[in-house]
Amino acid sequence: MTEAPPPASPGPAPHPGRPDPVRRLTVLYDERCPLCVHLGGWLQRQRQLVPLDLVPAGSARARRRFPELDHAATLREITVVGDAGQVYREAAAWIVCLWALAKYRSRAHWLTTPAGRPFVRGTVLAAARYRSMAVPPCAPGSTACATPPGWAWSPR
C-alpha cells in the first residue's frame, strides 16, 4: 500500500535576498496587431507550467491591474508582468513567455545563453519589423487611428 502524498503547500517560503518565485504571468499584447493576436492564441493553446493571462495592452483592464506601468510603452512592445510585480519587456518578455510553457522551458533557458542571444535579437527585430508594417502607429489618446485595409478599430 502506498502512502498518500503530503498536502500541497502554497509554495516555497521566500528566501531573504532572493526574488519571489513567479507563479502567474500577465502578457500585455497589442490587440491591433495580427501577429500579436496569433501568438497570444498560440500561447493559450500550449501546456503552461506557469499560467499566462493575456490582456490587451492599454486597455481599461490593463490600466486597472497595473496603474504604475507606462501604458503607452506597453503598446509599442510586448510587456509581461509577474504576479510579484516583475516586469519583463522586449526580448525578456518573449523569453519568459516561452519559459512558462512546458514544451519550451529548456529552449527559453538556452535563449539566455551567449549562443541563444543573437537568435532572440534577430527574432525580436523580425517581429518588430512585421508589426511596424502591419499596424500603423496610433498616438496615445487619439480618437482616429490609421488601420490596415480590411481592419476596423476604434480606441477603447
DSSP file (Angstrom, degrees, kcal/mol; ACC not computed):
  #  RESIDUE AA STRUCTURE BP1 BP2  ACC     N-H-->O    O-->H-N    N-H-->O    O-->H-N    TCO  KAPPA ALPHA  PHI   PSI    X-CA   Y-CA   Z-CA
    1    1 A M              0   0    0      0, 0.0     2,-0.3     0, 0.0     0, 0.0   0.000 360.0 360.0 360.0 135.9    0.0    0.0    0.0
    2    2 A T        -     0   0    0      1,-0.0     2,-0.2     0, 0.0     0, 0.0  -0.683 360.0-116.2 -97.5 150.5    1.3    3.4   -0.9
    3    3 A E        -     0   0    0     -2,-0.3    -1,-0.0     1,-0.1     0, 0.0  -0.533  30.9-108.9 -80.4 147.5    1.1    6.5    1.2
    4    4 A A        -     0   0    0     -2,-0.2    -1,-0.1     1,-0.1     0, 0.0  -0.508  42.2-103.2 -70.4 143.7   -0.9    9.5    0.2
    5    5 A P        -     0   0    0      0, 0.0    -1,-0.1     0, 0.0     3,-0.1  -0.315  44.4 -93.4 -65.8 153.3    1.3   12.4   -0.8
    6    6 A P        -     0   0    0      0, 0.0     3,-0.1     0, 0.0    -3,-0.0  -0.268  55.1 -84.4 -61.6 154.8    1.5   15.2    1.7
    7    7 A P        -     0   0    0      0, 0.0     2,-0.1     0, 0.0    -3,-0.0  -0.304  52.9 -99.3 -61.6 145.9   -1.0   18.1    1.3
    8    8 A A        -     0   0    0     -3,-0.1     0, 0.0     2,-0.1     0, 0.0  -0.399  35.2-146.6 -67.8 139.1    0.1   20.7   -1.2
    9    9 A S        -     0   0    0     -2,-0.1    -1,-0.0    -3,-0.1     0, 0.0  -0.607  29.6-104.6 -97.9 165.8    1.6   23.8    0.3
   10   10 A P  S    S-     0   0    0      0, 0.0    -1,-0.1     0, 0.0    -2,-0.1   0.556  79.1 -79.6 -68.4  -4.3    1.2   27.3   -1.3
   11   11 A G  S    S-     0   0    0      3,-0.0     0, 0.0     2,-0.0     0, 0.0  -0.664  70.6 -32.1 129.9 174.9    4.7   27.1   -2.5
   12   12 A P        -     0   0    0      0, 0.0     3,-0.1     0, 0.0     0, 0.0  -0.287  66.9-105.8 -65.1 148.4    8.2   27.5   -1.2
   13   13 A A        -     0   0    0      1,-0.1    -2,-0.0     0, 0.0     0, 0.0  -0.509  43.4-101.3 -70.9 140.2    8.8   30.1    1.5
   14   14 A P        -     0   0    0      0, 0.0    -1,-0.1     0, 0.0     6,-0.1  -0.313  32.9-136.8 -62.4 146.2   10.5   33.2    0.2
   15   15 A H    >   -     0   0    0      4,-0.2     3,-2.1     3,-0.1     2,-0.0  -0.874  26.0-103.8-104.1 136.1   14.2   33.5    1.0
   16   16 A P  T 3  S+     0   0    0      0, 0.0    -1,-0.0     0, 0.0     0, 0.0  -0.339 107.3  14.4 -57.0 134.6   15.7   36.8    2.2
   17   17 A G  T 3  S+     0   0    0      1,-0.3     0, 0.0    -3,-0.0     0, 0.0   0.361 105.6 106.0  82.9  -6.6   17.5   38.5   -0.6
   18   18 A R  S <  S-     0   0    0     -3,-2.1    -1,-0.3     1,-0.0    -3,-0.1  -0.828  76.0-109.0-105.8 145.7   16.0   36.2   -3.3
   19   19 A P        -     0   0    0      0, 0.0    -4,-0.2     0, 0.0     3,-0.1  -0.356  42.2 -97.1 -67.6 152.3   13.4   37.4   -5.7
   20   20 A D        -     0   0    0     64,-0.1    64,-0.1     1,-0.1     2,-0.1  -0.390  45.3-103.7 -64.9 145.5    9.9   36.0   -5.3
   21   21 A P        -     0   0    0      0, 0.0     2,-0.5     0, 0.0    -1,-0.1  -0.398  33.2-113.8 -69.5 150.3    9.1   33.0   -7.5
   22   22 A V        +     0   0    0      1,-0.1     3,-0.1    61,-0.1    60,-0.0  -0.753  42.0 163.8 -86.7 123.9    6.8   33.6  -10.5
   23   23 A R        +     0   0    0     -2,-0.5     2,-0.3     1,-0.4    -1,-0.1   0.555  67.4  14.4-114.3 -15.2    3.5   31.8  -10.1
   24   24 A R        -     0   0    0     26,-0.2    59,-1.7     2,-0.0    -1,-0.4  -0.968  63.6-156.1-159.6 144.5    1.5   33.6  -12.8
   25   25 A L  E     -aB  52  82A   0     26,-2.7    28,-2.8    -2,-0.3     2,-0.5  -0.969   5.9-151.6-127.7 142.3    2.2   36.0  -15.7
   26   26 A T  E     -aB  53  81A   0     55,-2.7    55,-2.7    -2,-0.4     2,-0.6  -0.967  12.4-153.7-112.5 123.1    0.1   38.6  -17.5
   27   27 A V  E     -aB  54  80A   0     26,-3.3    28,-2.8    -2,-0.5     2,-0.7  -0.863   2.8-157.7 -98.7 117.3    1.0   39.2  -21.1
   28   28 A L  E     +aB  55  79A   0     51,-3.2    51,-1.5    -2,-0.6     2,-0.3  -0.866  24.5 172.3 -95.4 117.7    0.1   42.6  -22.3
   29   29 A Y  E     -a   56   0A   0     26,-1.6    28,-3.5    -2,-0.7     2,-0.8  -0.864  40.2-105.0-128.6 158.2   -0.2   42.5  -26.1
   30   30 A D    >   -     0   0    0     -2,-0.3     3,-1.6    26,-0.2     7,-0.3  -0.744  24.8-163.2 -85.4 108.7   -1.4   44.8  -28.9
   31   31 A E  T 3  S+     0   0    0     -2,-0.8    -1,-0.2     1,-0.3     6,-0.0   0.574  86.7  63.7 -72.1  -7.5   -4.8   43.6  -30.0
   32   32 A R  T 3  S+     0   0    0    119,-0.0    -1,-0.3   103,-0.0    -2,-0.0   0.571  86.3  87.2 -86.0 -10.2   -4.5   45.6  -33.2
   33   33 A C    <>  -     0   0    0     -3,-1.6     4,-2.5     1,-0.2     5,-0.2  -0.804  65.8-155.6 -97.3 117.0   -1.5   43.5  -34.3
   34   34 A P  H  > S+     0   0    0      0, 0.0     4,-2.5     0, 0.0     5,-0.2   0.888  97.0  50.2 -58.5 -39.3   -2.3   40.3  -36.2
   35   35 A L  H  > S+     0   0    0      2,-0.2     4,-2.8     1,-0.2     5,-0.2   0.920 110.6  49.5 -64.1 -43.1    1.0   38.7  -35.3
   36   36 A C  H  > S+     0   0    0      2,-0.2     4,-2.3     1,-0.2    -1,-0.2   0.914 112.6  47.0 -62.4 -43.9    0.4   39.6  -31.6
   37   37 A V  H  X S+     0   0    0     -4,-2.5     4,-2.2    -7,-0.3    -1,-0.2   0.915 112.8  49.9 -64.7 -43.3   -3.1   38.1  -31.6
   38   38 A H  H  X S+     0   0    0     -4,-2.5     4,-2.2    -5,-0.2    -2,-0.2   0.934 112.4  46.5 -60.9 -47.1   -1.9   35.0  -33.4
   39   39 A L  H  X S+     0   0    0     -4,-2.8     4,-2.6     1,-0.2    -1,-0.2   0.864 109.3  55.3 -66.2 -34.9    1.0   34.5  -30.9
   40   40 A G  H  X S+     0   0    0     -4,-2.3     4,-2.0    -5,-0.2    -1,-0.2   0.918 108.9  47.5 -61.5 -43.4   -1.4   35.1  -28.0
   41   41 A G  H  X S+     0   0    0     -4,-2.2     4,-1.3     2,-0.2    -2,-0.2   0.899 111.2  51.4 -63.0 -40.8   -3.7   32.3  -29.3
   42   42 A W  H  X S+     0   0    0     -4,-2.2     4,-0.7     1,-0.2     3,-0.4   0.925 108.6  51.1 -62.2 -44.4   -0.7   30.0  -29.7
   43   43 A L  H >< S+     0   0    0     -4,-2.6     3,-1.0     1,-0.2    -1,-0.2   0.906 108.3  52.6 -58.7 -42.2    0.4   30.7  -26.1
   44   44 A Q  H 3< S+     0   0    0     -4,-2.0    -1,-0.2     1,-0.2    -2,-0.2   0.786 106.2  53.8 -66.7 -26.9   -3.1   29.9  -24.8
   45   45 A R  H 3< S+     0   0    0     -4,-1.3    -1,-0.2    -3,-0.4    -2,-0.2   0.612  93.6  90.1 -83.4 -11.5   -3.1   26.5  -26.7
   46   46 A Q  S << S-     0   0    0     -3,-1.0     2,-0.5    -4,-0.7    -3,-0.0  -0.490  90.3-101.5 -85.0 154.0    0.2   25.4  -25.1
   47   47 A R        -     0   0    0     -2,-0.1    55,-2.5     1,-0.0     2,-0.5  -0.648  44.5-147.9 -73.2 124.2    0.5   23.4  -21.8
   48   48 A Q  B     -D  101   0B   0     -2,-0.5    53,-0.3    53,-0.2    52,-0.1  -0.824  28.1-174.3-104.3 128.8    1.6   26.0  -19.3
   49   49 A L  S    S+     0   0    0     51,-3.1    52,-0.2    -2,-0.5    -1,-0.1   0.771  93.4  33.1 -82.1 -30.7    3.8   25.4  -16.3
   50   50 A V  S    S-     0   0    0     50,-1.7    -1,-0.3   -26,-0.0   -26,-0.2  -0.996 103.3-112.0-122.9 122.3    3.1   29.0  -15.2
   51   51 A P        -     0   0    0      0, 0.0   -26,-2.7     0, 0.0     2,-0.5  -0.252  28.6-151.1 -59.2 138.9   -0.4   30.3  -16.0
   52   52 A L  E     -a   25   0A   0    -28,-0.2     2,-0.5    -9,-0.1   -26,-0.2  -0.952   7.1-164.1-113.8 126.7   -0.5   33.0  -18.6
   53   53 A D  E     -a   26   0A   0    -28,-2.8   -26,-3.3    -2,-0.5     2,-0.5  -0.945  12.1-149.1-105.9 127.7   -3.2   35.7  -18.7
   54   54 A L  E     +a   27   0A   0     -2,-0.5   -26,-0.2   -28,-0.2   -28,-0.0  -0.873  20.9 173.7-101.3 126.2   -3.5   37.6  -21.9
   55   55 A V  E     -a   28   0A   0    -28,-2.8   -26,-1.6    -2,-0.5     2,-0.1  -0.997  37.4-109.0-132.2 130.2   -4.7   41.2  -21.6
   56   56 A P  E >   -a   29   0A   0      0, 0.0     3,-1.6     0, 0.0     6,-0.4  -0.379  41.5-113.3 -59.3 130.1   -4.8   43.8  -24.3
   57   57 A A  T 3  S+     0   0    0    -28,-3.5   -26,-0.3     1,-0.2     3,-0.1  -0.358  97.9  15.4 -63.6 141.3   -2.2   46.5  -23.8
   58   58 A G  T 3  S+     0   0    0      1,-0.2    -1,-0.2    -3,-0.1    98,-0.1   0.423  95.0 136.2  76.3  -2.0   -3.5   49.9  -23.0
   59   59 A S  S <> S-     0   0    0     -3,-1.6     4,-2.5     1,-0.1    -1,-0.2  -0.256  71.8-109.1 -73.9 164.5   -7.0   48.6  -22.2
   60   60 A A  H  > S+     0   0    0      1,-0.2     4,-2.3     2,-0.2     5,-0.2   0.888 122.0  54.4 -59.4 -38.3   -9.0   49.7  -19.2
   61   61 A R  H  > S+     0   0    0      2,-0.2     4,-2.4     1,-0.2    -1,-0.2   0.922 108.7  47.1 -62.1 -44.6   -8.4   46.2  -17.7
   62   62 A A  H  > S+     0   0    0     -6,-0.4     4,-2.4     1,-0.2    -2,-0.2   0.904 112.1  50.4 -63.9 -41.0   -4.6   46.6  -18.1
   63   63 A R  H  < S+     0   0    0     -4,-2.5    -1,-0.2     1,-0.2    -2,-0.2   0.865 111.7  48.0 -66.8 -36.2   -4.7   50.1  -16.6
   64   64 A R  H  < S+     0   0    0     -4,-2.3    -2,-0.2    -5,-0.2    -1,-0.2   0.922 116.2  43.0 -68.1 -43.7   -6.7   48.9  -13.6
   65   65 A R  H  < S+     0   0    0     -4,-2.4    -2,-0.2     1,-0.2    -1,-0.2   0.842 129.9  23.9 -72.3 -33.4   -4.4   45.9  -12.9
   66   66 A F    ><  +     0   0    0     -4,-2.4     3,-1.5    -5,-0.2    -1,-0.2  -0.553  64.2 161.0-134.3  68.5   -1.2   47.8  -13.5
   67   67 A P  T 3  S+     0   0    0      0, 0.0     4,-0.1     0, 0.0    -1,-0.1   0.751  74.7  61.0 -63.9 -22.5   -1.7   51.5  -12.8
   68   68 A E  T 3  S+     0   0    0     -3,-0.1     2,-0.1     2,-0.1    -5,-0.1   0.617  85.2  98.1 -81.0 -12.1    2.1   52.1  -12.3
   69   69 A L  S <  S-     0   0    0     -3,-1.5     2,-1.2    -6,-0.1     3,-0.1  -0.374  82.6-116.3 -76.4 154.1    3.0   50.9  -15.9
   70   70 A D     >  -     0   0    0      1,-0.2     4,-1.4    -2,-0.1     3,-0.4  -0.794  33.4-170.6 -84.0  97.7    3.7   53.2  -18.8
   71   71 A H  H  > S+     0   0    0     -2,-1.2     4,-0.9     1,-0.3    -1,-0.2   0.761  80.1  60.2 -71.4 -25.1    0.8   52.0  -20.9
   72   72 A A  H >> S+     0   0    0      1,-0.2     4,-0.6     2,-0.2     3,-0.5   0.903 105.9  49.8 -64.4 -39.1    1.9   53.9  -24.0
   73   73 A A  H >> S+     0   0    0     -3,-0.4     4,-1.6     1,-0.2     3,-0.8   0.851 103.5  59.1 -67.1 -34.5    5.1   51.9  -23.8
   74   74 A T  H 3< S+     0   0    0     -4,-1.4    -1,-0.2     1,-0.3     5,-0.2   0.751 101.7  55.6 -68.8 -20.6    3.2   48.6  -23.5
   75   75 A L  H << S+     0   0    0     -4,-0.9    -1,-0.3    -3,-0.5    -2,-0.2   0.713 108.5  48.2 -79.6 -20.8    1.5   49.4  -26.8
   76   76 A R  H << S+     0   0    0     -3,-0.8     2,-0.3    -4,-0.6    -2,-0.2   0.783 123.5  16.6 -87.6 -29.6    4.9   49.7  -28.5
   77   77 A E  S  < S-     0   0    0     -4,-1.6    -1,-0.3   -48,-0.0   -49,-0.1  -1.000  88.8 -92.6-148.3 142.7    6.5   46.5  -27.2
   78   78 A I        -     0   0    0     -2,-0.3    12,-1.4    -3,-0.1     2,-0.4  -0.248  43.5-169.0 -53.3 136.9    5.3   43.3  -25.6
   79   79 A T  E     -BC  28  89A   0    -51,-1.5   -51,-3.2    10,-0.2     2,-0.4  -0.998   8.4-165.1-133.3 136.0    5.3   43.5  -21.8
   80   80 A V  E     -BC  27  88A   0      8,-2.8     8,-3.2    -2,-0.4     2,-0.5  -0.983   5.1-160.4-123.6 133.1    4.9   40.7  -19.3
   81   81 A V  E     -BC  26  87A   0    -55,-2.7   -55,-2.7    -2,-0.4     6,-0.2  -0.956   9.8-142.9-118.3 127.4    4.1   41.3  -15.6
   82   82 A G  E >   -B   25   0A   0      4,-2.8     3,-2.0    -2,-0.5   -57,-0.2  -0.438  28.1-109.1 -82.8 161.4    4.7   38.6  -13.0
   83   83 A D  T 3  S+     0   0    0    -59,-1.7   -58,-0.1     1,-0.3    -1,-0.1   0.655 119.0  52.7 -67.0 -15.8    2.4   38.1  -10.0
   84   84 A A  T 3  S-     0   0    0    -60,-0.2    -1,-0.3   -64,-0.1   -64,-0.1   0.186 130.4 -90.4-104.0  16.3    5.0   39.6   -7.6
   85   85 A G  S <  S+     0   0    0     -3,-2.0    -2,-0.1     1,-0.3     2,-0.1   0.466  73.9 152.3  94.1   1.6    5.5   42.7   -9.7
   86   86 A Q        -     0   0    0    -66,-0.1    -4,-2.8    -5,-0.1     2,-0.5  -0.408  29.4-155.6 -63.8 141.5    8.3   41.6  -12.0
   87   87 A V  E     -C   81   0A   0     -6,-0.2     2,-0.4    -2,-0.1    -6,-0.2  -0.988  10.2-173.1-125.0 126.3    8.2   43.4  -15.4
   88   88 A Y  E     -C   80   0A   0     -8,-3.2    -8,-2.8    -2,-0.5     2,-0.3  -0.962   7.9-177.0-118.2 133.5    9.7   41.9  -18.5
   89   89 A R  E >>  -C   79   0A   0     -2,-0.4     3,-1.2   -10,-0.2     4,-0.6  -0.901  47.0 -17.5-129.0 157.6   10.0   43.9  -21.7
   90   90 A E  H >> S+     0   0    0    -12,-1.4     4,-1.7    -2,-0.3     3,-0.6  -0.199 130.4   2.3  54.5-129.0   11.1   43.2  -25.3
   91   91 A A  H 3> S+     0   0    0      1,-0.3     4,-2.5     2,-0.2    -1,-0.3   0.877 133.1  55.8 -59.8 -39.6   13.3   40.1  -25.6
   92   92 A A  H <> S+     0   0    0     -3,-1.2     4,-2.5     1,-0.2    -1,-0.3   0.855 105.2  53.9 -61.8 -33.4   13.0   39.2  -21.9
   93   93 A A  H <X S+     0   0    0     -3,-0.6     4,-1.8    -4,-0.6    -1,-0.2   0.919 109.1  47.0 -66.8 -43.4    9.2   39.2  -22.3
   94   94 A W  H  X S+     0   0    0     -4,-1.7     4,-1.9     1,-0.2    -2,-0.2   0.930 113.5  49.1 -62.5 -43.8    9.4   36.7  -25.2
   95   95 A I  H  X S+     0   0    0     -4,-2.5     4,-2.6     1,-0.2    -2,-0.2   0.914 109.2  50.6 -64.5 -43.3   11.8   34.5  -23.2
   96   96 A V  H  X S+     0   0    0     -4,-2.5     4,-1.4     1,-0.2    -1,-0.2   0.843 107.4  55.2 -67.2 -30.7    9.6   34.5  -20.1
   97   97 A C  H  < S+     0   0    0     -4,-1.8     4,-0.4     2,-0.2     3,-0.3   0.935 111.1  44.0 -63.8 -44.9    6.6   33.5  -22.1
   98   98 A L  H >< S+     0   0    0     -4,-1.9     3,-1.5     1,-0.2     6,-0.3   0.890 109.0  57.9 -65.0 -38.5    8.5   30.5  -23.5
   99   99 A W  H 3< S+     0   0    0     -4,-2.6    -1,-0.2     1,-0.3    -2,-0.2   0.818 100.2  58.3 -60.3 -31.5    9.8   29.7  -20.0
  100  100 A A  T 3< S+     0   0    0     -4,-1.4   -51,-3.1    -3,-0.3   -50,-1.7   0.633  93.0  85.3 -73.7 -13.8    6.2   29.5  -18.8
  101  101 A L  B X> S-D   48   0B   0     -3,-1.5     4,-1.0    -4,-0.4     3,-0.5  -0.746  74.3-139.8 -98.2 136.0    5.4   26.7  -21.4
  102  102 A A  G >4 S+     0   0    0    -55,-2.5     3,-0.6    -2,-0.4     4,-0.3   0.914 102.1  45.3 -56.7 -47.3    6.2   23.0  -20.7
  103  103 A K  G 34 S+     0   0    0    -56,-0.4    -1,-0.2     1,-0.2     4,-0.2   0.719 120.7  37.9 -72.8 -21.5    7.5   22.3  -24.1
  104  104 A Y  G <> S+     0   0    0     -3,-0.5     4,-2.3    -6,-0.3    -1,-0.2   0.335  81.0 100.5-116.6   6.0    9.7   25.4  -24.5
  105  105 A R  H <X S+     0   0    0     -4,-1.0     4,-2.1    -3,-0.6     5,-0.2   0.930  86.8  47.5 -61.8 -44.8   11.2   25.9  -21.0
  106  106 A S  H  > S+     0   0    0     -4,-0.3     4,-2.0     1,-0.2    -1,-0.2   0.879 111.4  52.3 -64.8 -34.9   14.6   24.4  -21.9
  107  107 A R  H  > S+     0   0    0      2,-0.2     4,-2.3     1,-0.2    -1,-0.2   0.891 106.4  54.1 -65.4 -38.6   14.6   26.5  -25.1
  108  108 A A  H  X S+     0   0    0     -4,-2.3     4,-0.7     2,-0.2    -2,-0.2   0.910 107.5  49.9 -61.5 -42.2   14.0   29.6  -23.0
  109  109 A H  H >< S+     0   0    0     -4,-2.1     3,-1.0     1,-0.2     4,-0.3   0.924 110.5  50.2 -61.7 -42.9   17.0   28.8  -20.8
  110  110 A W  H >< S+     0   0    0     -4,-2.0     3,-2.0     1,-0.2     6,-0.7   0.880 102.1  61.8 -62.2 -37.9   19.1   28.3  -23.9
  111  111 A L  H 3< S+     0   0    0     -4,-2.3    -1,-0.2     1,-0.3     9,-0.2   0.700  98.2  57.9 -64.3 -18.1   17.9   31.7  -25.3
  112  112 A T  T << S+     0   0    0     -3,-1.0    -1,-0.3    -4,-0.7    -2,-0.2   0.513  91.7  90.6 -88.0  -4.5   19.5   33.4  -22.3
  113  113 A T  S <> S-     0   0    0     -3,-2.0     4,-2.1    -4,-0.3     3,-0.4  -0.413  95.0-104.4 -85.3 165.1   23.0   32.0  -23.1
  114  114 A P  T  4 S+     0   0    0      0, 0.0    -1,-0.1     0, 0.0    -3,-0.0   0.844 123.3  52.4 -56.5 -33.0   25.6   33.7  -25.3
  115  115 A A  T  4 S+     0   0    0      1,-0.2     4,-0.4     2,-0.1    -4,-0.1   0.848 114.0  41.8 -71.1 -32.8   24.7   31.2  -28.1
  116  116 A G  T  > S+     0   0    0     -6,-0.7     4,-2.0    -3,-0.4     3,-0.5   0.748  94.4  78.8 -87.5 -24.7   21.0   31.9  -27.9
  117  117 A R  H  X S+     0   0    0     -4,-2.1     4,-2.6     1,-0.2     5,-0.2   0.874  91.0  52.2 -56.5 -43.6   21.1   35.7  -27.5
  118  118 A P  H  > S+     0   0    0      0, 0.0     4,-2.4     0, 0.0    -1,-0.2   0.885 109.0  52.1 -62.0 -35.0   21.7   36.5  -31.2
  119  119 A F  H  > S+     0   0    0     -3,-0.5     4,-2.3    -4,-0.4    -2,-0.2   0.920 110.1  48.2 -64.6 -43.1   18.7   34.3  -32.1
  120  120 A V  H  X S+     0   0    0     -4,-2.0     4,-2.9    -9,-0.2     5,-0.3   0.941 111.5  49.8 -62.1 -47.3   16.5   36.2  -29.7
  121  121 A R  H  X S+     0   0    0     -4,-2.6     4,-2.4     1,-0.2    -2,-0.2   0.924 112.2  47.3 -59.5 -45.6   17.6   39.6  -31.0
  122  122 A G  H  X S+     0   0    0     -4,-2.4     4,-2.2     2,-0.2    -1,-0.2   0.891 113.4  48.2 -63.3 -40.3   17.0   38.5  -34.6
  123  123 A T  H  X S+     0   0    0     -4,-2.3     4,-2.5     2,-0.2    -2,-0.2   0.916 112.1  48.2 -67.2 -43.8   13.6   37.2  -33.8
  124  124 A V  H  X S+     0   0    0     -4,-2.9     4,-2.5     1,-0.2    -2,-0.2   0.915 112.6  48.9 -64.5 -42.3   12.5   40.2  -31.9
  125  125 A L  H  X S+     0   0    0     -4,-2.4     4,-2.3    -5,-0.3    -1,-0.2   0.907 111.7  49.2 -64.1 -41.0   13.7   42.5  -34.7
  126  126 A A  H  X S+     0   0    0     -4,-2.2     4,-2.5     2,-0.2    -2,-0.2   0.916 112.5  47.8 -64.0 -42.7   11.9   40.5  -37.3
  127  127 A A  H  X S+     0   0    0     -4,-2.5     4,-2.7     2,-0.2    -2,-0.2   0.910 112.2  49.6 -64.4 -41.7    8.7   40.6  -35.2
  128  128 A A  H  X S+     0   0    0     -4,-2.5     4,-2.4     2,-0.2    -2,-0.2   0.893 110.8  50.2 -64.6 -39.3    9.0   44.3  -34.7
  129  129 A R  H  X S+     0   0    0     -4,-2.3     4,-1.4     2,-0.2    -2,-0.2   0.941 112.4  46.2 -63.7 -47.4    9.5   44.9  -38.4
  130  130 A Y  H  X S+     0   0    0     -4,-2.5     4,-2.1     1,-0.2     3,-0.5   0.934 113.5  49.8 -59.7 -46.4    6.5   42.8  -39.3
  131  131 A R  H  X S+     0   0    0     -4,-2.7     4,-2.7     1,-0.2    -1,-0.2   0.886 106.1  55.2 -62.0 -40.1    4.4   44.6  -36.6
  132  132 A S  H  < S+     0   0    0     -4,-2.4    -1,-0.2     1,-0.2    -2,-0.2   0.813 112.9  43.1 -65.3 -28.3    5.5   48.0  -37.9
  133  133 A M  H  < S+     0   0    0     -4,-1.4    -1,-0.2    -3,-0.5    -2,-0.2   0.801 118.7  43.5 -83.7 -30.2    4.2   47.1  -41.4
  134  134 A A  H  < S+     0   0    0     -4,-2.1    -2,-0.2     1,-0.2    -3,-0.2   0.765 116.6  43.2 -87.5 -27.2    1.0   45.5  -40.1
  135  135 A V  S  < S-     0   0    0     -4,-2.7    -1,-0.2    -5,-0.2    12,-0.1  -0.917  77.0-144.6-126.4 105.4    0.0   48.1  -37.5
  136  136 A P        -     0   0    0      0, 0.0    -3,-0.1     0, 0.0    -4,-0.0  -0.333  39.0 -90.9 -62.7 149.8    0.3   51.8  -38.3
  137  137 A P        -     0   0    0      0, 0.0     9,-0.5     0, 0.0     2,-0.4  -0.270  38.9-160.1 -63.5 148.7    1.3   53.9  -35.3
  138  138 A C        -     0   0    0      7,-0.1     7,-0.1    -3,-0.1     3,-0.1  -0.992  18.3-125.8-131.9 122.8   -1.5   55.4  -33.2
  139  139 A A    >   -     0   0    0     -2,-0.4     3,-2.3     5,-0.2     5,-0.1  -0.449  38.2 -98.6 -67.5 137.5   -0.9   58.3  -31.0
  140  140 A P  T 3  S+     0   0    0      0, 0.0    -1,-0.1     0, 0.0     3,-0.1  -0.333 110.4  15.6 -56.4 133.5   -1.9   57.7  -27.4
  141  141 A G  T 3  S+     0   0    0      1,-0.3    -2,-0.1    -3,-0.1     2,-0.1   0.441  91.6 148.1  82.0   0.4   -5.3   59.2  -26.7
  142  142 A S    <   -     0   0    0     -3,-2.3    -1,-0.3     1,-0.1     3,-0.1  -0.371  41.1-155.5 -68.1 145.7   -6.0   59.6  -30.4
  143  143 A T  S    S+     0   0    0      1,-0.2     2,-0.4    -3,-0.1    -1,-0.1   0.555  82.8  41.1 -96.5  -9.8   -9.7   59.2  -31.5
  144  144 A A        +     0   0    0     -5,-0.1     2,-0.4    10,-0.1    -1,-0.2  -0.967  67.3 179.4-140.7 122.9   -8.8   58.1  -35.0
  145  145 A C        -     0   0    0     -2,-0.4     8,-0.2     8,-0.3     2,-0.1  -0.938  33.0-111.4-121.9 143.8   -6.0   55.7  -35.9
  146  146 A A        -     0   0    0     -9,-0.5    -2,-0.0    -2,-0.4     0, 0.0  -0.471  38.2-165.3 -67.6 144.3   -5.0   54.5  -39.3
  147  147 A T        -     0   0    0     -2,-0.1     3,-0.1     4,-0.1   -12,-0.1  -0.951  25.8 -98.4-131.4 152.8   -5.7   50.8  -39.8
  148  148 A P    >   -     0   0    0      0, 0.0     3,-2.0     0, 0.0   -14,-0.1  -0.306  61.3 -78.1 -62.7 155.0   -4.6   48.3  -42.4
  149  149 A P  T 3  S+     0   0    0      0, 0.0     3,-0.1     0, 0.0     0, 0.0  -0.273 120.3  21.8 -55.6 136.4   -7.1   47.7  -45.2
  150  150 A G  T 3  S+     0   0    0      1,-0.3     2,-0.4    -3,-0.1     0, 0.0   0.385 100.2 111.8  87.9  -4.2   -9.9   45.4  -44.1
  151  151 A W    <   -     0   0    0     -3,-2.0     2,-0.4     2,-0.0    -1,-0.3  -0.801  49.6-159.5-104.8 144.4   -9.5   46.2  -40.4
  152  152 A A        +     0   0    0     -2,-0.4     2,-0.3    -3,-0.1     0, 0.0  -0.987  21.5 162.2-119.5 132.3  -11.8   48.1  -38.2
  153  153 A W        +     0   0    0     -2,-0.4    -8,-0.3    -8,-0.2    -2,-0.0  -0.997  14.5 178.4-148.5 142.4  -10.5   49.6  -34.9
  154  154 A S        -     0   0    0     -2,-0.3   -10,-0.1   -10,-0.1   -11,-0.1  -0.991  40.0 -95.9-140.7 147.6  -11.6   52.2  -32.5
  155  155 A P              0   0    0      0, 0.0   -12,-0.0     0, 0.0    -2,-0.0  -0.189 360.0 360.0 -62.1 154.5   -9.9   53.4  -29.3
  156  156 A R              0   0    0    -98,-0.1   -96,-0.1     0, 0.0   -98,-0.0   0.456 360.0 360.0 -75.0 360.0  -11.1   51.9  -26.0
